[in-house]
Amino acid sequence: MDVLDSYKKAWENQPDEVRKFSALEIYKMTQANSSSIVKWIFIISILEFVLLNSLYFFVDTGKAMEEYERLGLSNFVLYSQIAAYTILFYFLVMFYLNYKRISVIDSTSKLMTKILKTRKTVRNYVLFNLTYIAMVMLTVTTATVKTDLDVLNTKELLFVILATLIATTLILGVFWLFYQLLYGILLRKLNRNYKELAKLETTN
């Protein structure tokens, strides 16, 4: 049991006059806790962005681009990366703004609304990343099949399609677990804060 839970139980057993003051203290603690959680969401998203992009240092981008050109995907790679980075920067900005705004909110209802918006932003961020990964893998596979269609027999073609579907599912599963570990715990804590605020709002 954390400090907020202990404080809340003590608050529920106080006289009305004391509870009015204690409710404000509980609100402040919940706000501070929520602000800390949202700050960590922002920090983790930055670290994730830096870490994943640092992988380019271990990849031969020249050979990769040659393969994309052979598959006729040069424009797809260019424009999809521009779109992806634009959307990712948008999410990073939103995470930062959520943190800044949640730190200065002075209303229980507004804080509850901001918590819901933060949770929605994180879920959309995770959904975008998973969708983008799936789109890239399926597009590359489709282009490979079309390019090498003449040299692939039926069994090889089916194997490529099946292997791609399995690989895509496994990779998406790994990333989903990765995001559950990174953001799932924080979102559950944020959801608990929302429920505490809802009880506080109802009581008042």
N, C-alpha and C positions, 0 to 999 in steps of 0.2 A: 504493500500500500504506500503510495507516495504522499508528499506533503499536502497536495491539493485535496486528496481524498480524506486525509485526517482532518484537515481544516473544515471541509464541508460537513463531516459528521458532527464535529463540535458545534458548527454553526446551526445545524438543524435542531439542536437541543437548547438553544438560547432563547431568552425572552424576545418579544417582537422588537423592542427598542434596540437591543443589542444586535439582533439579526439584520437590521437595516444597515448598520455600520459594517457588520461582518460580510454582508452580501457584496458590498463595494470592494472589500479586501479580496474576496473570492474572485470577483470579476477581474481585478487587477492581476491576480496571480494567473488566472486563465488566459488573460490577454498576453502577459509576458511569456507564458508557456507556449501559446499559439505562435507568437512572434518568433520565438526561438526555433520552433519546428519549421516554420516557413523559411526562415533564414537558412536552415540546414538543407531544405529542399533546393534552394537557390545555389548553395555551395556545392552540393552533390551534382547538380546539373552542369555546373561549370567544370568540375573535375571530370565528369563523364565525357563532356565535349572535348576537353584537352586530351584525355587519355585515348579516346577512340581516334582522334585525328593524328595523334602521335604515331599510330600504327603505320601511317604512310611512309615513315622513315625506314620501315622494315620491308616495304614492298617495292619491287621494281616497276615504278609507274610507267617507264618507257615501254617495257614489254606489254604491260597491261593495256596501254593506249593502242599499241600495234594490234593487239587481239581485238579490241573494240572496233578498230577501223576495219579489220578483216570481217567482222560480223555486221558492219554497217551501223554501229551503235555510237559513233563519235558524238553526233548531235544529241542523242538521248542522254548520254553520260554528262555532257556539258550542261544542258538545260535542266536535267533532273537534279544535278548537284547545286546549280544556282538556286533552284526552287527550294531544295532541301535546306540549304544554309540560310536562306531568307526566312523560312518557317522556323528553323531552330533558333535563330537570333530573336525572332518574335517571342518564342516561348521563354528564352532566357530573360528578355526584357520584362515579360509578364511576371516571371518568378520574382524578379527584383522589385517590381512595382507592388506586387502582393505583399512582400515583406515590409516595404516602406509604409504602405497604407495601413497594414494591420497593426503597426506599432503605435499609431496615433489615434486610432478609433476610440471614441468615448461613449459609445452606445452599445448595449448588449445586442440589440437587433442587427445593427450594422456589422458588429463583429461576427455574428452568426452568418450573415450574408456573405461576408468576405471569406469565411472559412469554407463555405459551400463553393464559392467561385474558385478558391485555391485548389480544392479537391478536383473540381471539374477541369481546371487547367492542367493539372498533373495527369489526369486520366486521358485527356486529349493528346498530351505530349507523348505518353506511352503508346497510345493507339497510332499516332502518326509514325513513330519510329518503327513499330512492327509492320505497319502497312507499307512503308517505304522499303524495308528490307525484303518483304515478300514480292513487291513489285519489281525490284531490281533483279532478284534471283529468277523470277519467272520470265522476265523480258530477255535476260541473257540466255536462258535455256531455249526459249522460243527462237531467238535469232540463231543460236547454234544449230538447232534442228533444221531450220530453213536453209542455212548455209551448207551444212553437211548432208543434206537429205539424199543427195545422189550417191554418197559413199556409205550410207548407213542402210543395213538391211532391216527388216521388220523387227527382229528380235533386239537388235542394237537400239533401234528407235524406241521401242517400248521400255528397254532398260534405262535409257537416258531420261525418259519422262518419269518413270517410277522412281529412279534415284533422285531426281530433282524434287519430286513431291515429298519424298522421305527426308531429304536434306533440308528442305524449306521448313517442314514441320518441326524437325529437331532443332534447327537454329532459332525459329520463332519461339519454341518452347524454352530454350536456354535463355533467350533474351527476356521472355516473360518472367521466368524465375528470377533473373537478374534484377528486373525492375521491381518485382515483388519484394525482394530483399532490400533494395535501395530505398524505394518510396512507400512500399506497402506498410511497413512498420510506422513510418511517420504519418501516413494518412489515417491509420487506425487511431493513433494518439490524437490526431486532429479531430477525428470523428467523436472521440470520447469527450474532448473539450466542447464540441458543439452540443452534445447531449447534456453536459453539465450546465451550459449556458441556457439551454432550453428549459431545464428544470428551474434555474434561477429566475428566468423570465416569467415562468408560470407562477412561481411562488410570490413574486413581487406584483 
